[in-house]
Amino acid sequence: MERDMQIYSKIDSVARANGENFVNGQNSVGVRYDGNGYTKWELWLQKNGSVKDEYLLEPFIIKDTINLWAGGYGWGKSTIAINVAIHLAALWVADPDEPNARNLLAVDGKDEWCGLPIFRPNGEVLYITEETERNCAIRWRRMLNAYGLSAEERLLLNGGITSVTFDHLRKRYKRDVFKGILEAVTEREAGLVVVDTFGHLIGDNINDYSVITQAFQGLQPVLDAGCTVLLIDHTAKQYYSENEGQQEGLTPIGSGQKLGQARHLTTIRFIDRITTADPHCRGIAVRMEITKSNHTETGVSKDFDLLFDSDTDSQWISPSSLRGLDGEIVELLKERGQMKRKDIVEELDKPKDIIKKRLSALVRAGKIVSPKYGYYAYNQQEARK
């Protein structure tokens, strides 16, 4: 039923855009049958074709919905979000109706972010942040320094993104921060709103399910305005209570996930620390993985290196090879050839259920193949890419 309602909502929005009157008040779901037993929705689909999800960043940001990214402290959530926001802003200012407009950050003429396809938002990017304006400016400068843009190009890119601090919103709108965000979306004609972090958007108990539900409801007018939402927050953390022992304090992301409000959740995981030949360059390797979604397949992942050069005051992100357990599995299969799952478990000395999950994810990602039940091998076609 929940997925049906999403489809119905999507059909309604497409129909309205085409000037069709598709209001149907027959029951709570809006279903009405014709004389042949078809619902009105089915007849519409037969006429117009299937409804597919559209992306801003495939597969991690779905257009016209609320997307959630969760990760631990210092694992690069904000770094990745800002970098993606910059690329989408560059795509927005490259107006396709202007003959000489171009994407300033295109790679070999392709609209991509770290090898993943990106798509032009409906308007500029609005970045809501818990940081100060000074820290925002420092982050922005570090990112742009990595691309070698001219002063004129930086100025043009600035026209595609606006940052607003929570401090500013609270001073102007008091507790009604949602109203402030909606007014900013309307004023700037924004196509993407990034909220970093979701917890700062909530004035009450962040572990109260009713409060989380109200927060999602507060964001609905932003979606109705044709804007995509990306919420950033921390994963669930542990704390200790004298009376109850160890407890798990849920963040808003975790609460939203348990409530079923999280329709498309990506987890950002720390994999490894990066050492380079240059002592001034340091960083970490992270993985983005879709861990819950009503829209697409879960388990889809992508690895990245987050690098910072302290000499040139620049920061950048690049795709990386597999690290951690995934990398160990791939390297083992490269070396040994075809292996049984139980032999992989024994060789790597890891829990069987974890190895099974990672093998399945690697098969879906095309890194390895399963020629027959229980056996796995390195995908030789992957090596030729």
Secondary structure, DSSP 8 states (H G I E B T S, - for coil): -HHHHHHHHHHHHHHHHTT------SSSS---B-TTS-BHHHHHHHHH------EEETTTEETTSEEEEEE-TTSSHHHHHHHHHHHHHHHHHS-TTSTT---TT-BTTB-EETTEEB---SSEEEEEESS-HHHHHHHHHHHHHTTT--HHHHHHHHTTEEEEEHHHHHHHHTT-HHHHHHHHHHHHTEEEEEEE-GGGG--S-TT-HHHHHHHHHHHHHHHHTT-EEEEEEE--EEEEETTTEEEEE--HHHHHHHHT--SEEEEEEEEEEE--SSTTEEEEEEEEEEEEESSS-TT-EEEEEEEEETTTTEEEEEE----HHHHHHHHHHHHH-SEEHHHHHHHHT--HHHHHHHHHHHHHTTSEE-SSTTEEEE-HHHHT-
